Amino acid sequence: MQKAITKFLGMLMLVFPAALLAQDSTSAVSTTTVTQTTWYTQPWVWLVGGVIVLLLLIAIFSGGKKTSSDKVVITKTVRTESE
């Protein structure tokens, strides 16, 4: 049992410093910042969407007012004879 613990501690002493050295940042690291905006945060998207919704509402609510194409027009002509 003592040998197993000694082997384990020996392996741990070899692996642990290697893991610490792997995390050392001695090399130059370049970072690039990318700014990305989502489509729904753009004001023109909301404006176009609002116009489309407004046009749809107008089309829906004005569709109930149908005008009849069959109209009857009565004209009367009154003539009087003068003497």
N, C-alpha and C positions, 0 to 999 in steps of 0.2 A: 504494500500500500504506500509506503514511504517513497518507493521508487517512482510510482505513478504520479505522486504529488510533485516530486522533484522534476520529473520530465515535463509535467504540465507547466510548472513555474518557469522552467527553462525555455519552453516554447513561447510562453507568454512574454518573457523578457526579450525574445527575438522579434516577435510579431508586433508588440506594442510600440517600440520606437520606430519601426518601419511605417506603421500607420500614422504616427505623428509626423514623420518626415514627408509623407505623401500629402499632408495637408499644408505644408509650408508653401507660402506664396512668395517665393523669391523672384519668380519671373514676372515680367511686365504683363499686366492683364489689361486689354483694351475693352472698354465697355461702350456700347452703342445704345443710345436712347432713341427709341422709335415711338413717335406719337401717332396714335391711330384713333381716329374718331369714328364713331358708329354712325350709320346713316340716319337714324332717327333723332340725332341731336342737331341735325342741320335745320335751320329755320325755313329754308325753301321747301323742304319736304313737307313740313306741316302746312305751309301756305298752299301748296299744290293739292295736298290731301283735303284741306278745308274747302277749296274751290270745287273739287270733285264731289264731295259730300253735299255741298250746297246745290250743285246742279242736279244731283240725283234726287234730292228732296223736292226741288222745284218740279222736276219731271214727274215724280210720283203724285204730288198733290195737285198739279194742274191737269193730270190725266183724267180726273173725274169730271171735269167741265167740258163735256163734248158738245161741240156745236153741230147743229143739224145742217146737213147740206141740202135737204129738201125743204126749201122755203116757198111759201106761197105768197106772191105779191099781187095784191088787188089794186088796180088803179081805176078810178072813176073819172070820167070826163063828163062834165056838165056843160051843156051848150044852151044858151038862151037865145031865142030869136028876138031880135029887136025890130020894132016896127018901123 
